[in-house]
Amino acid sequence: MTDAENTSWIIDTTDENFQTDAIEASNDCLVLVDFWASWCQPCRMLTPNLEQAVGRFEGTVRLVKVNTEVAPETAQQYQVANIPTVYALLDGQTVDYFQGVIETDEIENWIKQLLRHRELLAVDAMTESDPQAAVLRWNALLSDDPDNPVLQIGKARSLSLAGDNTAAAGIIESLEERGFLEPEAEKVKAMISLASNNDTNQLDRLRTRLAESPNDLKLKLDFAEALAAAGNYEEAFQTALDVYSADKAGIGAHAHKFLLTAFKALPDDDDLVHQYRRKLAMLMY
C-alpha cells in the first residue's frame, strides 16, 4: 500500500457506493475506475503507476478502485473479463479504457488527452451560448497547440457566431491552403457566407421590391440569401427552391449552389435540411 492511497482523490468503493463514488462524481471531474483483485499480480504492478499518475493532477482527477471480489455486481455491469482494466468516466459516461500494465508517464498522457477532450466539449457547448467567451477559451487551448485544426475550426465558429466574420474567414482561408477542409470547417465557411448578407434593412427593402416584381428571379434569390442570413431558413429554402424550379439552367444553378451552402450551415440532423434536400432531389431527378 502507498501513501497515495490515503489521499482524498483515491477511493475504494463497493457495489452500493459505486453510483455516488464514480458515476455521479464524473459529472464534476474525470474519474478513472480501476478494476483489480488482491490475487492479481499485474494489478499490483499497475497500482503504483496509476496512483502516481493520478496524484500528479492533485485532485482534479479521481481514482475509484473496484476490487472485483468486493464489488462483483459492478464488475459484471462493466463486463470485466480481464484485470487490471481501467475505465475513464466523464459526465456519467464511459469515454475510454485500457487493460494491462502501462507506465506512469503513459497513463499521465492518457489522462491529459481525456481532460483535453472534456475541455473541448465544454468550450464547444459554450460556443453556442456565449461565443465571445468561447473565443477566449479557444485561444487558451490554441496557446498550447496552435496548429490543431480542430481548435482553429472551433475558434472560427465562435468568431462567426460572435459577429466577427472577417477574423473567422481568415482562419478558414488559412486552413484551405492545405488543399482541403474538414466537414466542420465547411460548415463554418457556409455560416460566414450566409452571414455576409445579414442586413435587416436590406431584407426589408428586398421584400418590398419583390412584392413589386414577383417574377424577378435574381431579386428572388437575393431575397432568399438575405432570409438565410437573418436565420429565416424555411422561407429562404422555399424561395430558393422556387427559383431553381423556375429556371434550372440559368439563375436556378446559383439557387442550387446557395441551397447546398445553406444546408451545410445547419446541423446534419436538422429536419428542415432533410425536408428540403428531398424537395431539391425531386426537382433534380
Buried (B, 14 or more C-beta within 10 A) or exposed (E): EEEBBEBEBBBBBEBEBBEEBBBEBBEEBBBBBBBBBEEBEBBBBBBBBBBBBBBBBEEEBBBBBBBBEBBEEBBEEBEBEEBBBBBBBBEEEEBBBBBEBBEBEEBBEBBBEBBBBBEBEEBBEBBEEBBEBBBEBBEEBBEEEEEBBBBBBBBBBBBBBBEBBEBBBEBBEEBEEEEEBBEBBBBBBBBBBBBEBBEEEBBEEBEEBBEEEEEBBBBBBBBBBBBBBBEBBEEBBEBBBBBBEBBBEEBBEBBBEBBEBBBBBBEEEBEBBEEBBEBBEEEEE
